[in-house]
Amino acid sequence: MGMEGGIPMRGIFRRSADAAPQTLDLYDIAYLSGAPQRMMEVALVALHERGVMRIRLSRVRVVGEPADQPAHPVERAVLALCRRRSRSTISLLGAVEIGPEVEEIHRRMVSSGLITPRRARLTRAGRQHLEAAEQSGAYPAYVFEGLAALPDNALRYHIGEVIEPPLTLGRRLIRLGEALDDWGAGHGHDGGGHSCGGGGGGGGSD
């Protein structure tokens, strides 16, 4: 699909030039745009278009082995998770977002100063890099806008909107802490920032 490479960021922004990576690949951009959910959606589209996966009514299964293993770790992880049995998009997202592939991308984005470490919000540099990637025209619109921008209507229908898995106790406590932070920000404390997460609704379930 011509999306495997990255676009050069050298010299675009003087600020954070030392910290930010010199290139961002497809899945870096997807992470900045929509966190693990967007990354998984992009991987599903890529693997489907290569004829490796079949997606029907928010369920995913492998239908053939690629001649060469996918180059990107996120695609390899999605493929491995669906190799033995079909998976719902919800369970797939739950497995992908706690995997080492996503953890490594998150670590790099934090160390590069593109997202905040605690709440994974885009920093100013992160927003600039994301805007530059979108304006470059190097990536499909759905990388930035989600499945609503996917031109394949049938594929969009069958993938559905990938939703977050049910909240565990840990997730609930994190959400509670974030809600308290937001409340404090609305009462005179410094808040703001743009979250690089994206939620949806209406996917299937195991």
MDAnalysis code that builds the backbone (N, CA, C; Angstrom):
import MDAnalysis as mda
import numpy as np

u = mda.Universe.empty(618, n_residues=206, atom_resindex=np.repeat(np.arange(206), 3), trajectory=True)
u.add_TopologyAttr("name", ["N", "CA", "C"] * 206)
u.add_TopologyAttr("resid", np.arange(1, 207))
u.add_TopologyAttr("resname", ["MET", "GLY", "MET", "GLU", "GLY", "GLY", "ILE", "PRO", "MET", "ARG", "GLY", "ILE", "PHE", "ARG", "ARG", "SER", "ALA", "ASP", "ALA", "ALA", "PRO", "GLN", "THR", "LEU", "ASP", "LEU", "TYR", "ASP", "ILE", "ALA", "TYR", "LEU", "SER", "GLY", "ALA", "PRO", "GLN", "ARG", "MET", "MET", "GLU", "VAL", "ALA", "LEU", "VAL", "ALA", "LEU", "HIS", "GLU", "ARG", "GLY", "VAL", "MET", "ARG", "ILE", "ARG", "LEU", "SER", "ARG", "VAL", "ARG", "VAL", "VAL", "GLY", "GLU", "PRO", "ALA", "ASP", "GLN", "PRO", "ALA", "HIS", "PRO", "VAL", "GLU", "ARG", "ALA", "VAL", "LEU", "ALA", "LEU", "CYS", "ARG", "ARG", "ARG", "SER", "ARG", "SER", "THR", "ILE", "SER", "LEU", "LEU", "GLY", "ALA", "VAL", "GLU", "ILE", "GLY", "PRO", "GLU", "VAL", "GLU", "GLU", "ILE", "HIS", "ARG", "ARG", "MET", "VAL", "SER", "SER", "GLY", "LEU", "ILE", "THR", "PRO", "ARG", "ARG", "ALA", "ARG", "LEU", "THR", "ARG", "ALA", "GLY", "ARG", "GLN", "HIS", "LEU", "GLU", "ALA", "ALA", "GLU", "GLN", "SER", "GLY", "ALA", "TYR", "PRO", "ALA", "TYR", "VAL", "PHE", "GLU", "GLY", "LEU", "ALA", "ALA", "LEU", "PRO", "ASP", "ASN", "ALA", "LEU", "ARG", "TYR", "HIS", "ILE", "GLY", "GLU", "VAL", "ILE", "GLU", "PRO", "PRO", "LEU", "THR", "LEU", "GLY", "ARG", "ARG", "LEU", "ILE", "ARG", "LEU", "GLY", "GLU", "ALA", "LEU", "ASP", "ASP", "TRP", "GLY", "ALA", "GLY", "HIS", "GLY", "HIS", "ASP", "GLY", "GLY", "GLY", "HIS", "SER", "CYS", "GLY", "GLY", "GLY", "GLY", "GLY", "GLY", "GLY", "GLY", "SER", "ASP"])
u.atoms.positions = np.array([
    [0.819, -1.205, 0.000],
    [0.000, 0.000, 0.000],
    [0.858, 1.263, 0.000],
    [2.216, 1.068, 0.018],
    [3.068, 2.228, -0.006],
    [3.056, 3.010, 1.297],
    [2.705, 2.327, 2.420],
    [2.603, 3.038, 3.684],
    [3.666, 2.572, 4.669],
    [4.591, 1.690, 4.240],
    [5.493, 1.067, 5.184],
    [6.580, 2.030, 5.657],
    [6.959, 2.978, 4.824],
    [8.064, 3.851, 5.179],
    [7.640, 4.974, 6.079],
    [8.585, 5.840, 6.392],
    [8.282, 7.003, 7.199],
    [8.541, 8.259, 6.406],
    [8.125, 9.385, 6.956],
    [8.400, 10.654, 6.297],
    [9.429, 11.400, 7.117],
    [10.393, 12.052, 6.463],
    [11.440, 12.738, 7.210],
    [10.888, 13.922, 7.969],
    [11.357, 14.097, 9.196],
    [10.931, 15.215, 10.014],
    [12.085, 16.180, 10.283],
    [13.280, 15.883, 9.770],
    [14.451, 16.716, 10.030],
    [14.232, 18.134, 9.512],
    [14.444, 19.088, 10.368],
    [14.397, 20.472, 9.933],
    [13.014, 21.072, 9.876],
    [11.952, 20.283, 10.061],
    [10.610, 20.847, 9.988],
    [10.360, 21.745, 11.191],
    [10.787, 21.281, 12.347],
    [10.579, 22.055, 13.559],
    [11.903, 22.194, 14.294],
    [12.272, 23.399, 14.633],
    [13.504, 23.609, 15.383],
    [13.340, 23.134, 16.818],
    [12.136, 23.367, 17.347],
    [11.880, 22.943, 18.721],
    [11.810, 21.424, 18.767],
    [12.413, 20.825, 19.786],
    [12.428, 19.382, 20.002],
    [13.185, 18.653, 18.906],
    [14.046, 19.349, 18.160],
    [14.753, 18.706, 17.054],
    [15.680, 17.614, 17.558],
    [16.257, 17.806, 18.743],
    [17.172, 16.808, 19.265],
    [16.433, 15.605, 19.832],
    [15.261, 15.857, 20.443],
    [14.546, 14.777, 21.117],
    [13.707, 13.959, 20.157],
    [13.057, 14.603, 19.196],
    [12.099, 13.920, 18.338],
    [12.806, 12.990, 17.360],
    [12.184, 11.858, 17.009],
    [12.780, 10.958, 16.028],
    [12.853, 11.632, 14.668],
    [13.828, 11.239, 13.876],
    [14.000, 11.860, 12.572],
    [12.945, 11.376, 11.580],
    [12.388, 10.198, 11.797],
    [11.294, 9.717, 10.960],
    [10.216, 9.111, 11.841],
    [8.989, 9.205, 11.392],
    [7.862, 8.540, 12.040],
    [7.250, 7.616, 11.009],
    [7.054, 6.349, 11.364],
    [6.461, 5.431, 10.400],
    [4.939, 5.426, 10.544],
    [4.309, 4.595, 9.743],
    [2.849, 4.528, 9.702],
    [2.244, 4.309, 11.082],
    [2.821, 3.384, 11.855],
    [2.223, 3.036, 13.138],
    [2.558, 4.041, 14.233],
    [3.670, 4.747, 14.090],
    [3.920, 5.877, 14.986],
    [2.836, 6.939, 14.806],
    [2.559, 7.253, 13.541],
    [1.539, 8.260, 13.239],
    [0.172, 7.796, 13.731],
    [-0.153, 6.525, 13.509],
    [-1.437, 5.997, 13.966],
    [-1.544, 6.079, 15.483],
    [-0.443, 5.824, 16.188],
    [-0.464, 5.901, 17.647],
    [-0.712, 7.330, 18.112],
    [-0.032, 8.278, 17.493],
    [-0.240, 9.676, 17.859],
    [-1.668, 10.120, 17.558],
    [-2.238, 9.575, 16.502],
    [-3.572, 9.988, 16.075],
    [-4.680, 9.335, 16.883],
    [-4.525, 8.049, 17.195],
    [-5.621, 7.352, 17.848],
    [-5.224, 6.233, 18.772],
    [-3.965, 6.253, 19.262],
    [-3.512, 5.278, 20.245],
    [-3.615, 3.843, 19.710],
    [-3.600, 2.805, 20.579],
    [-3.612, 1.427, 20.085],
    [-4.803, 1.098, 19.191],
    [-5.949, 1.711, 19.449],
    [-7.123, 1.428, 18.612],
    [-6.855, 1.758, 17.147],
    [-6.305, 2.938, 16.883],
    [-6.042, 3.335, 15.507],
    [-4.963, 2.455, 14.885],
    [-3.964, 2.109, 15.681],
    [-2.912, 1.231, 15.183],
    [-3.486, -0.107, 14.738],
    [-4.396, -0.658, 15.543],
    [-4.954, -1.947, 15.185],
    [-5.837, -1.847, 13.954],
    [-6.621, -0.781, 13.851],
    [-7.452, -0.585, 12.667],
    [-6.592, -0.515, 11.409],
    [-5.494, 0.225, 11.486],
    [-4.588, 0.350, 10.342],
    [-3.981, -1.007, 9.990],
    [-3.592, -1.782, 11.001],
    [-3.022, -3.105, 10.755],
    [-4.042, -4.039, 10.114],
    [-5.291, -3.990, 10.578],
    [-6.331, -4.837, 9.994],
    [-6.553, -4.507, 8.525],
    [-6.587, -3.224, 8.200],
    [-6.765, -2.819, 6.805],
    [-5.596, -3.319, 5.966],
    [-4.377, -3.141, 6.467],
    [-3.187, -3.553, 5.716],
    [-3.177, -5.055, 5.471],
    [-3.460, -5.838, 6.508],
    [-3.429, -7.294, 6.374],
    [-4.578, -7.799, 5.511],
    [-5.733, -7.154, 5.598],
    [-6.860, -7.523, 4.746],
    [-6.530, -7.272, 3.278],
    [-5.938, -6.132, 2.990],
    [-5.644, -5.786, 1.603],
    [-4.573, -6.690, 1.003],
    [-3.777, -7.325, 1.838],
    [-2.783, -8.285, 1.347],
    [-3.356, -9.685, 1.212],
    [-4.627, -9.852, 1.554],
    [-5.262, -11.153, 1.428],
    [-4.909, -12.123, 2.530],
    [-4.380, -11.617, 3.628],
    [-3.944, -12.474, 4.730],
    [-5.064, -12.709, 5.732],
    [-5.958, -11.730, 5.883],
    [-7.019, -11.819, 6.876],
    [-8.386, -11.614, 6.255],
    [-9.364, -12.261, 6.853],
    [-10.758, -12.048, 6.486],
    [-11.454, -11.421, 7.684],
    [-12.220, -10.384, 7.429],
    [-12.905, -9.657, 8.501],
    [-14.388, -9.594, 8.172],
    [-15.192, -10.171, 9.050],
    [-16.641, -10.154, 8.858],
    [-17.315, -9.874, 10.189],
    [-18.157, -8.848, 10.183],
    [-18.958, -8.502, 11.357],
    [-18.112, -8.429, 12.623],
    [-17.029, -7.683, 12.534],
    [-16.141, -7.420, 13.671],
    [-15.427, -8.659, 14.190],
    [-15.331, -9.700, 13.353],
    [-14.519, -10.857, 13.716],
    [-13.422, -11.017, 12.675],
    [-12.264, -11.405, 13.175],
    [-11.059, -11.436, 12.354],
    [-10.460, -12.837, 12.384],
    [-10.104, -13.355, 11.189],
    [-9.400, -14.633, 11.157],
    [-8.394, -14.645, 10.021],
    [-7.360, -15.451, 10.203],
    [-6.318, -15.588, 9.192],
    [-6.799, -16.550, 8.115],
    [-6.629, -16.173, 6.858],
    [-7.065, -17.028, 5.749],
    [-5.893, -17.479, 4.883],
    [-4.724, -16.990, 5.147],
    [-3.564, -17.411, 4.371],
    [-2.292, -16.866, 4.980],
    [-1.203, -17.590, 4.770],
    [0.084, -17.136, 5.271],
    [0.757, -16.263, 4.225],
    [1.257, -15.106, 4.624],
    [1.953, -14.247, 3.665],
    [3.249, -14.881, 3.206],
    [3.651, -14.577, 1.984],
    [4.914, -15.094, 1.467],
    [6.074, -14.650, 2.353],
    [6.007, -13.414, 2.799],
    [6.994, -12.877, 3.736],
    [6.255, -12.369, 4.966],
    [6.856, -12.557, 6.111],
    [6.245, -12.042, 7.330],
    [6.153, -10.517, 7.263],
    [5.063, -9.943, 7.800],
    [4.946, -8.476, 7.797],
    [6.178, -7.829, 8.407],
    [6.568, -6.712, 7.826],
    [7.787, -6.041, 8.284],
    [7.605, -5.375, 9.639],
    [6.376, -4.926, 9.924],
    [6.192, -4.155, 11.156],
    [5.756, -5.044, 12.320],
    [6.315, -4.843, 13.509],
    [5.959, -5.657, 14.674],
    [4.474, -5.640, 15.015],
    [3.785, -4.519, 14.825],
    [2.354, -4.454, 15.132],
    [1.578, -5.400, 14.226],
    [1.894, -5.426, 12.947],
    [1.211, -6.331, 12.021],
    [1.519, -7.782, 12.366],
    [2.750, -8.072, 12.726],
    [3.099, -9.446, 13.111],
    [2.338, -9.865, 14.359],
    [2.169, -8.938, 15.303],
    [1.447, -9.250, 16.537],
    [-0.022, -9.541, 16.253],
    [-0.657, -8.721, 15.418],
    [-2.066, -8.933, 15.071],
    [-2.232, -10.267, 14.359],
    [-1.329, -10.567, 13.439],
    [-1.397, -11.828, 12.702],
    [-1.253, -13.016, 13.647],
    [-0.309, -12.948, 14.571],
    [-0.081, -14.049, 15.503],
    [-1.280, -14.273, 16.417],
    [-1.934, -13.208, 16.838],
    [-3.076, -13.324, 17.745],
    [-4.270, -14.010, 17.096],
    [-4.368, -13.918, 15.772],
    [-5.523, -14.486, 15.066],
    [-5.197, -15.788, 14.346],
    [-3.983, -16.286, 14.490],
    [-3.574, -17.438, 13.690],
    [-4.315, -18.713, 14.081],
    [-4.542, -18.932, 15.360],
    [-5.154, -20.191, 15.802],
    [-6.671, -20.176, 15.730],
    [-7.269, -19.023, 15.963],
    [-8.729, -18.939, 15.949],
    [-9.136, -17.515, 15.628],
    [-10.388, -17.353, 15.250],
    [-10.876, -16.005, 14.970],
    [-10.966, -15.219, 16.275],
    [-10.851, -13.916, 16.159],
    [-10.935, -13.050, 17.328],
    [-11.903, -11.917, 17.040],
    [-12.600, -11.474, 18.078],
    [-13.392, -10.261, 17.932],
    [-12.457, -9.062, 17.975],
    [-12.908, -7.959, 17.408],
    [-12.066, -6.769, 17.425],
    [-11.833, -6.266, 18.848],
    [-12.801, -6.485, 19.733],
    [-12.627, -6.056, 21.123],
    [-11.497, -6.831, 21.788],
    [-11.531, -8.170, 21.697],
    [-10.492, -8.966, 22.347],
    [-9.139, -8.733, 21.691],
    [-9.140, -8.493, 20.392],
    [-7.894, -8.222, 19.681],
    [-7.272, -6.919, 20.171],
    [-8.099, -5.896, 20.322],
    [-7.599, -4.621, 20.833],
    [-7.047, -4.782, 22.243],
    [-7.773, -5.531, 23.077],
    [-7.318, -5.735, 24.444],
    [-5.958, -6.404, 24.509],
    [-5.716, -7.355, 23.584],
    [-4.429, -8.049, 23.560],
    [-3.327, -7.178, 22.975],
    [-3.655, -6.433, 21.930],
    [-2.646, -5.607, 21.263],
    [-2.177, -4.476, 22.164],
    [-3.106, -3.832, 22.867],
    [-2.731, -2.627, 23.609],
    [-1.867, -2.902, 24.823],
    [-1.802, -4.154, 25.284],
    [-0.917, -4.475, 26.406],
    [0.318, -5.232, 25.939],
    [0.481, -5.369, 24.632],
    [1.611, -6.103, 24.087],
    [2.893, -5.283, 24.074],
    [4.036, -5.954, 23.941],
    [5.327, -5.253, 23.940],
    [5.508, -4.323, 22.748],
    [4.820, -4.609, 21.633],
    [4.955, -3.763, 20.447],
    [4.407, -2.362, 20.717],
    [3.230, -2.310, 21.330],
    [2.630, -1.015, 21.661],
    [3.418, -0.335, 22.772],
    [3.872, -1.116, 23.731],
    [4.663, -0.549, 24.827],
    [5.924, 0.127, 24.291],
    [6.565, -0.497, 23.306],
    [7.785, 0.083, 22.740],
    [7.493, 1.385, 22.005],
    [6.400, 1.415, 21.236],
    [6.035, 2.650, 20.536],
    [5.707, 3.745, 21.542],
    [4.956, 3.396, 22.584],
    [4.632, 4.375, 23.627],
    [5.907, 4.924, 24.268],
    [6.838, 4.038, 24.578],
    [8.095, 4.466, 25.204],
    [8.851, 5.434, 24.297],
    [8.916, 5.114, 23.012],
    [9.633, 5.985, 22.079],
    [8.960, 7.341, 21.939],
    [7.631, 7.347, 21.900],
    [6.924, 8.617, 21.762],
    [7.113, 9.496, 23.001],
    [7.147, 8.855, 24.183],
    [7.385, 9.614, 25.413],
    [8.808, 10.147, 25.443],
    [9.784, 9.273, 25.163],
    [11.186, 9.696, 25.224],
    [11.509, 10.739, 24.167],
    [10.728, 10.766, 23.080],
    [10.932, 11.756, 22.022],
    [10.208, 13.065, 22.303],
    [9.447, 13.094, 23.394],
    [8.747, 14.322, 23.747],
    [7.493, 14.581, 22.934],
    [6.918, 13.530, 22.331],
    [5.727, 13.703, 21.498],
    [4.432, 13.470, 22.265],
    [4.495, 12.710, 23.364],
    [3.338, 12.537, 24.239],
    [3.807, 12.645, 25.683],
    [2.862, 12.975, 26.563],
    [3.192, 13.071, 27.982],
    [3.259, 11.674, 28.584],
    [4.131, 11.442, 29.555],
    [4.321, 10.091, 30.071],
    [3.147, 9.550, 30.872],
    [2.448, 10.410, 31.601],
    [1.432, 9.901, 32.527],
    [0.099, 9.618, 31.851],
    [-0.358, 10.544, 31.019],
    [-1.694, 10.394, 30.457],
    [-1.694, 10.270, 28.943],
    [-0.511, 10.132, 28.365],
    [-0.372, 9.920, 26.923],
    [-1.096, 10.988, 26.113],
    [-0.952, 12.226, 26.534],
    [-1.512, 13.333, 25.767],
    [-0.452, 13.859, 24.813],
    [-0.903, 14.311, 23.649],
    [0.023, 14.896, 22.696],
    [0.632, 16.169, 23.269],
    [1.931, 16.289, 23.137],
    [2.600, 17.539, 23.460],
    [2.490, 18.470, 22.249],
    [3.005, 19.674, 22.411],
    [3.001, 20.595, 21.270],
    [3.796, 20.006, 20.107],
    [4.950, 19.417, 20.421],
    [5.757, 18.793, 19.367],
    [5.006, 17.635, 18.721],
    [4.278, 16.861, 19.540],
    [3.495, 15.757, 18.995],
    [2.427, 16.235, 18.039],
    [1.739, 17.317, 18.408],
    [0.709, 17.867, 17.519],
    [1.331, 18.364, 16.215],
    [2.499, 18.984, 16.320],
    [3.165, 19.490, 15.126],
    [3.563, 18.356, 14.183],
    [4.096, 17.289, 14.744],
    [4.489, 16.148, 13.923],
    [3.273, 15.486, 13.283],
    [2.191, 15.385, 14.043],
    [0.979, 14.782, 13.500],
    [0.407, 15.629, 12.371],
    [0.381, 16.936, 12.563],
    [-0.115, 17.832, 11.518],
    [0.764, 17.768, 10.273],
    [2.076, 17.699, 10.478],
    [2.986, 17.618, 9.334],
    [2.774, 16.326, 8.556],
    [2.549, 15.229, 9.275],
    [2.308, 13.951, 8.614],
    [1.026, 13.991, 7.791],
    [-0.017, 14.606, 8.355],
    [-1.285, 14.694, 7.627],
    [-1.144, 15.578, 6.396],
    [-0.456, 16.686, 6.536],
    [-0.297, 17.611, 5.419],
    [0.622, 17.064, 4.333],
    [1.469, 16.100, 4.682],
    [2.402, 15.550, 3.701],
    [1.699, 14.742, 2.614],
    [0.507, 14.210, 2.929],
    [-0.204, 13.372, 1.973],
    [0.388, 11.985, 1.823],
    [1.308, 11.599, 2.707],
    [1.973, 10.306, 2.605],
    [1.146, 9.163, 3.182],
    [0.099, 9.488, 3.914],
    [-0.687, 8.464, 4.591],
    [-2.167, 8.610, 4.248],
    [-2.907, 7.489, 4.240],
    [-4.348, 7.555, 3.959],
    [-5.092, 8.354, 5.029],
    [-6.225, 8.905, 4.645],
    [-6.993, 9.745, 5.566],
    [-7.448, 8.979, 6.798],
    [-7.715, 7.663, 6.663],
    [-8.243, 6.928, 7.813],
    [-7.208, 6.787, 8.932],
    [-5.932, 6.987, 8.635],
    [-4.917, 6.971, 9.687],
    [-5.172, 8.108, 10.678],
    [-5.701, 9.211, 10.188],
    [-5.950, 10.385, 11.024],
    [-7.411, 10.483, 11.468],
    [-8.329, 10.073, 10.611],
    [-9.754, 10.286, 10.868],
    [-10.488, 9.025, 11.294],
    [-9.835, 7.884, 11.274],
    [-10.481, 6.652, 11.668],
    [-11.221, 5.983, 10.526],
    [-11.978, 4.959, 10.872],
    [-12.649, 4.145, 9.861],
    [-13.666, 4.920, 9.047],
    [-14.175, 6.017, 9.572],
    [-15.145, 6.810, 8.813],
    [-14.555, 7.295, 7.498],
    [-13.236, 7.413, 7.431],
    [-12.577, 7.890, 6.216],
    [-12.085, 6.750, 5.330],
    [-12.360, 5.508, 5.706],
    [-11.927, 4.362, 4.901],
    [-12.771, 4.284, 3.637],
    [-12.153, 4.307, 2.443],
    [-12.941, 4.330, 1.208],
    [-13.667, 3.024, 0.906],
    [-13.203, 1.910, 1.454],
    [-13.836, 0.612, 1.221],
    [-15.020, 0.472, 2.181],
    [-16.223, 0.727, 1.668],
    [-17.409, 0.717, 2.532],
    [-17.658, -0.645, 3.162],
    [-17.468, -1.716, 2.384],
    [-17.713, -3.059, 2.902],
    [-16.736, -3.393, 4.022],
    [-15.478, -3.067, 3.819],
    [-14.480, -3.338, 4.848],
    [-14.767, -2.521, 6.098],
    [-15.148, -1.270, 5.913],
    [-15.493, -0.423, 7.061],
    [-16.644, -1.036, 7.845],
    [-17.635, -1.546, 7.142],
    [-18.795, -2.154, 7.799],
    [-18.381, -3.390, 8.600],
    [-17.542, -4.229, 8.008],
    [-17.199, -5.487, 8.670],
    [-16.214, -5.301, 9.818],
    [-15.335, -4.314, 9.710],
    [-14.461, -4.043, 10.853],
    [-15.276, -3.449, 11.991],
    [-16.215, -2.577, 11.641],
    [-17.011, -1.908, 12.660],
    [-16.140, -0.953, 13.436],
    [-16.696, -0.370, 14.461],
    [-15.927, 0.521, 15.322],
    [-15.333, -0.302, 16.445],
    [-14.028, -0.299, 16.511],
    [-13.346, -1.045, 17.557],
    [-13.508, -0.290, 18.866],
    [-14.049, -0.963, 19.871],
    [-14.251, -0.280, 21.149],
    [-13.284, -0.821, 22.181],
    [-13.088, -0.060, 23.228],
    [-12.188, -0.484, 24.279],
    [-12.806, -1.646, 25.047],
    [-11.952, -2.574, 25.525],
    [-12.470, -3.667, 26.346],
    [-13.025, -3.144, 27.659],
    [-13.856, -3.961, 28.339],
    [-14.435, -3.515, 29.606],
    [-13.352, -3.069, 30.582],
    [-13.675, -2.076, 31.394],
    [-12.698, -1.527, 32.326],
    [-12.404, -2.515, 33.449],
    [-11.129, -2.780, 33.682],
    [-10.717, -3.513, 34.862],
    [-10.684, -2.536, 36.035],
    [-10.453, -3.077, 37.236],
    [-10.366, -2.201, 38.403],
    [-9.251, -1.177, 38.215],
    [-8.111, -1.645, 37.698],
    [-7.000, -0.726, 37.478],
    [-7.369, 0.388, 36.526],
    [-8.053, 0.023, 35.439],
    [-8.479, 1.032, 34.469],
    [-9.464, 2.006, 35.109],
    [-10.371, 1.478, 35.930],
    [-11.356, 2.353, 36.570],
    [-10.661, 3.362, 37.495],
    [-9.647, 2.905, 38.230],
    [-8.926, 3.810, 39.115],
    [-8.180, 4.872, 38.319],
    [-7.594, 4.461, 37.191],
    [-6.905, 5.430, 36.341],
    [-7.891, 6.457, 35.820],
    [-9.053, 5.978, 35.330],
    [-10.064, 6.897, 34.814],
    [-10.544, 7.849, 35.912],
    [-10.698, 7.311, 37.150],
    [-11.124, 8.160, 38.258],
    [-10.089, 9.244, 38.519],
    [-8.813, 8.852, 38.515],
    [-7.759, 9.836, 38.713],
    [-7.759, 10.894, 37.635],
    [-7.983, 10.480, 36.386],
    [-8.036, 11.440, 35.287],
    [-9.221, 12.384, 35.443],
    [-10.356, 11.833, 35.890],
    [-11.534, 12.673, 36.080],
    [-11.281, 13.717, 37.165],
    [-10.595, 13.305, 38.235],
    [-10.271, 14.254, 39.302],
    [-9.299, 15.317, 38.809],
    [-8.339, 14.899, 37.972],
    [-7.410, 15.868, 37.391],
    [-8.153, 16.883, 36.540],
    [-9.093, 16.377, 35.724],
    [-9.863, 17.270, 34.863],
    [-10.713, 18.229, 35.689],
    [-11.280, 17.706, 36.793],
    [-12.078, 18.568, 37.667],
    [-11.214, 19.680, 38.238],
    [-9.986, 19.307, 38.680],
    [-9.079, 20.307, 39.217],
    [-8.679, 21.326, 38.174],
    [-8.482, 20.863, 36.931],
    [-8.104, 21.782, 35.855],
    [-9.211, 22.782, 35.587],
    [-10.451, 22.358, 35.801],
    [-11.571, 23.249, 35.559],
    [-11.844, 24.200, 36.703],
    [-11.042, 24.067, 37.782],
    [-11.232, 24.943, 38.941],
    [-9.954, 25.713, 39.246],
    [-9.344, 26.197, 38.172],
    [-8.237, 27.126, 38.360],
    [-6.862, 26.536, 38.257],
    [-6.737, 25.214, 38.045],
    [-5.422, 24.618, 37.911],
    [-5.085, 24.494, 36.445],
    [-3.797, 24.398, 36.163],
    [-3.349, 24.302, 34.776],
    [-3.674, 22.932, 34.232],
    [-4.392, 22.850, 33.146],
    [-4.739, 21.572, 32.541],
    [-4.439, 21.617, 31.078],
    [-5.292, 21.006, 30.297],
    [-5.152, 21.080, 28.853],
    [-4.410, 19.885, 28.317],
    [-4.056, 19.995, 27.033],
    [-3.402, 18.886, 26.355],
    [-4.391, 18.145, 25.513],
    [-3.856, 17.392, 24.592],
    [-4.684, 16.640, 23.662],
    [-4.368, 15.178, 23.818],
    [-5.358, 14.373, 24.118],
    [-5.121, 12.956, 24.302],
    [-4.912, 12.288, 22.970],
    [-3.953, 11.354, 22.923],
    [-3.740, 10.635, 21.674],
    [-4.515, 9.337, 21.666],
    [-5.528, 9.224, 22.535],
    [-6.383, 8.053, 22.541],
    [-7.651, 8.306, 21.776],
    [-8.270, 7.247, 21.232],
    [-9.537, 7.393, 20.532],
    [-10.446, 6.248, 20.861],
    [-11.609, 6.510, 21.367],
    [-12.556, 5.448, 21.697],
    [-13.622, 5.353, 20.655],
    [-14.337, 4.260, 20.648],
    [-15.426, 4.088, 19.700],
    [-16.535, 3.336, 20.364],
    [-17.397, 2.762, 19.594],
    [-18.476, 1.968, 20.155],
    [-19.030, 1.043, 19.129],
    [-19.582, -0.058, 19.570],
    [-20.335, -0.902, 18.669],
    [-19.593, -2.051, 18.070],
    [-18.426, -2.477, 18.629],
    [-17.744, -3.622, 18.067],
    [-18.342, -4.902, 18.585],
    [-17.830, -6.044, 18.093],
    [-18.302, -7.334, 18.550],
    [-17.606, -7.713, 19.837],
    [-17.909, -8.871, 20.366],
    [-17.261, -9.330, 21.586],
    [-17.100, -10.826, 21.522],
    [-16.136, -11.312, 22.288],
    [-15.920, -12.753, 22.354],
    [-17.045, -13.418, 23.135],
])
